[in-house]
Amino acid sequence: MDISVKIIRILTRLFYLFPIQKRKVVLTAYNGRQYSCSPKYISEGLLRKDGEYRIIYALKRDSKDNIPEGIERVTYRSFIHFYHLMTAGFVVFNSTGIPGLLPYRQKQVIIQT
């Protein structure tokens, strides 16, 4: 395990100080490369719930994908992305990468599509 992984794991444990937000959903497709696949359609389905969920989608900084209004965009692997990952009630992704890197919390629901 390289040093950056160890640092990320230590820093993300600080987010345990913040409560889990049961209605927050963080989604990522292909390690932040695009707004697509199952996470895209899950996020659009949640949008139809009319404000019932806070929907956050992580994309790499250079991604040109547009996301619908009502979905918050964060930069993949940024500090704010890690904060949302560690405080979300639901985390949805379709690939490996960050999911194996973070010490998720027991009350979170982690879905790999």
N, C-alpha and C positions, 0 to 999 in steps of 0.2 A: 504494500500500500504506500503510495507516494505521500509526501508531506502535505500537498494541497488537499488531499482527501481527508487527512487527519485534522487539518485546520478547519475545513468545512464542517466536519462532524462536531468538533468542539464548539464552534461558533453557533451552529444551529441548536445546540442544547440550550443556549441562552433563550431561545424562543419558547422554551417550556414555561417561562415565566408568564407568557400570554395565554389566555384561555383559547380553547378550540371554539371556532365559530361554526356551529352545526349547519348553517345554511350557506356556507362559503364552499365553492367548488373550484378547484384549480385543475386546468386541463392542459395537456401538452401532446403534440403529435410529432413523431420522428425527431425527438430531441430538439424541439423548437424550430425545426427547419421550415415548417409550413402549417397553415390552417387547413387541415384536411382530415380524412379518415374518420374513424369512430369518434374521437374527441370533438371534431367539428359538429357532427350530427347530434351528439349528446348535448353540446353547448346550445345548439339551436333549439333542441327540444326543451331544455331548461328555460330558454327565453320565453317560451310560450306559457310558462308558469306565472307570468305577469308579476315579476319582481319578488317572487317567493325566494329566489336564490341569488346570491352574489356570485357572479361568474367571472373567473379570471383565466385568461388564456396566455400562456408563455410562448413567446416567439423570439428567435434570435434577432439581434439589433438590425441585421442587414436584410431581414425578411421583408418582402414587398407586399405580402398578403394583407388584404383588408379584412377586418372582422366586423360583424354587424354591431350596430349601436346597441348598447346595453351590456356588452361584454367588455370588460376591462382588459387592456393589453399590458403585459409586463415583459421586461427583457429576460430571456432565458438565462438562468444561472447568475442572476443579479442578486444583490442583497435582499431587495424587496420580493423577488421570486422565492427565495428561501424562506423568508418570513411568512409569505402566504402558504407555502407548502407545509410549514410546521404548525400553522394555526387553522387550516382548512378542515372542515368536517369530512370532505370528500376530495380525493386526489385521483384523477383519471389520466392515464397515459397509454400509449400504444407501442412503446419500445423500451429497451433497457437504457441505462445511463444514470441519471440522477436517482431513480427509485432505489437502487441497491446501495447508494451512497449515503442516504439520510437515515437517521434513527427516528423513524416515524413513531407516533404516539399511539397508545393502545386504543383510544376512543376514535381514532380516525378510520375511515373506510378507504382502502386503497384498491383501485380497480385498474387492472391491466387488460386492455381490450385486444 
